[in-house]
Structure formats: C-alpha cells, structure tokens
Amino acid sequence: MPTVTDSELKEIKDLITELKQNVGKINETVTEIKINQARMDEKLESISENMADLRKQSEKQDNRLWVLISGMFLALLGFVIKSSLNP
C-alpha cells in the first residue's frame, strides 16, 4: 500500500489553495458579469420608456396636425359659403 509523504501533502495543499483562489476569481468575474447585466437591463428599460414617450408625443403631434387641418378646412368652407350666399 502506497504511503503519502509530507512533500506530496504539501503539493496537494498548494493545489487546493490555488484551486480556491481560481474559484474566488471566477466568482468575482461572475459577480461583475451579473452587475453589468443588471446595468444593461436598466439601460434597455430606460430606452424602452423613452421610446414609449416618443410614441405618445408623436401621437399628440399627429392629433394637433389633424385638428389644425380640419380647422383650416372648416374656416375655408365657412368663407366659401359666406361668399356664395352674400354676394
């Protein structure tokens, strides 16, 4: 039956320590990735909200344009009727 020497135990201990350090670095990297993902999600949410606001504003402007056009048409129609009935 093989026996384990002190130098082999020290080498195994060093490997385990190195492995723990690598796992710690991986955990830090994963945490940074999660933070970056959360920031990106916030930015995308903000962009979505801004796009929704722009859509609302464009709808309001379209309504204003149609109100202006219909008002001008009614004024022109009134002028034509007034001119034709009162020579």
CYANA upper distance limits for C-alpha pairs under 8 A (distance plus 0.5 A):
  4 VAL  CA      8 GLU  CA      6.82
  4 VAL  CA      9 LEU  CA      7.42
  5 THR  CA      9 LEU  CA      6.88
  6 ASP  CA     10 LYS  CA      6.62
  7 SER  CA     11 GLU  CA      6.63
  8 GLU  CA     12 ILE  CA      6.64
  9 LEU  CA     13 LYS  CA      6.52
 10 LYS  CA     14 ASP  CA      6.61
 11 GLU  CA     15 LEU  CA      6.68
 12 ILE  CA     16 ILE  CA      6.65
 13 LYS  CA     17 THR  CA      6.66
 14 ASP  CA     18 GLU  CA      6.60
 15 LEU  CA     19 LEU  CA      6.54
 16 ILE  CA     20 LYS  CA      6.66
 17 THR  CA     21 GLN  CA      6.80
 18 GLU  CA     22 ASN  CA      6.73
 19 LEU  CA     23 VAL  CA      6.64
 20 LYS  CA     24 GLY  CA      6.62
 21 GLN  CA     25 LYS  CA      6.73
 22 ASN  CA     26 ILE  CA      6.67
 23 VAL  CA     27 ASN  CA      6.63
 24 GLY  CA     28 GLU  CA      6.74
 25 LYS  CA     29 THR  CA      6.68
 26 ILE  CA     30 VAL  CA      6.61
 27 ASN  CA     31 THR  CA      6.62
 28 GLU  CA     32 GLU  CA      6.71
 29 THR  CA     33 ILE  CA      6.66
 30 VAL  CA     34 LYS  CA      6.67
 31 THR  CA     35 ILE  CA      6.71
 32 GLU  CA     36 ASN  CA      6.63
 33 ILE  CA     37 GLN  CA      6.52
 34 LYS  CA     38 ALA  CA      6.64
 35 ILE  CA     39 ARG  CA      6.77
 36 ASN  CA     40 MET  CA      6.67
 37 GLN  CA     41 ASP  CA      6.61
 38 ALA  CA     42 GLU  CA      6.72
 39 ARG  CA     43 LYS  CA      6.71
 40 MET  CA     44 LEU  CA      6.60
 41 ASP  CA     45 GLU  CA      6.58
 42 GLU  CA     46 SER  CA      6.63
 43 LYS  CA     47 ILE  CA      6.66
 44 LEU  CA     48 SER  CA      6.62
 45 GLU  CA     49 GLU  CA      6.73
 46 SER  CA     50 ASN  CA      6.68
 47 ILE  CA     51 MET  CA      6.63
 48 SER  CA     52 ALA  CA      6.73
 49 GLU  CA     53 ASP  CA      6.75
 50 ASN  CA     54 LEU  CA      6.68
 51 MET  CA     55 ARG  CA      6.70
 52 ALA  CA     56 LYS  CA      6.81
 53 ASP  CA     57 GLN  CA      6.70
 54 LEU  CA     58 SER  CA      6.62
 55 ARG  CA     59 GLU  CA      6.68
 56 LYS  CA     60 LYS  CA      6.78
 57 GLN  CA     61 GLN  CA      6.71
 58 SER  CA     62 ASP  CA      6.61
 59 GLU  CA     63 ASN  CA      6.75
 60 LYS  CA     64 ARG  CA      6.70
 61 GLN  CA     65 LEU  CA      6.61
 62 ASP  CA     66 TRP  CA      6.79
 63 ASN  CA     67 VAL  CA      6.66
 64 ARG  CA     68 LEU  CA      6.61
 65 LEU  CA     69 ILE  CA      6.64
 66 TRP  CA     70 SER  CA      6.47
 67 VAL  CA     71 GLY  CA      6.46
 68 LEU  CA     72 MET  CA      6.65
 69 ILE  CA     73 PHE  CA      6.62
 70 SER  CA     74 LEU  CA      6.60
 71 GLY  CA     75 ALA  CA      6.63
 72 MET  CA     76 LEU  CA      6.60
 73 PHE  CA     77 LEU  CA      6.50
 74 LEU  CA     78 GLY  CA      6.49
 75 ALA  CA     79 PHE  CA      6.64
 76 LEU  CA     80 VAL  CA      6.64
 77 LEU  CA     81 ILE  CA      6.64
 78 GLY  CA     82 LYS  CA      6.47
 79 PHE  CA     83 SER  CA      6.50
 80 VAL  CA     84 SER  CA      6.58
 81 ILE  CA     85 LEU  CA      6.56
 82 LYS  CA     86 ASN  CA      6.38
 83 SER  CA     87 PRO  CA      6.58
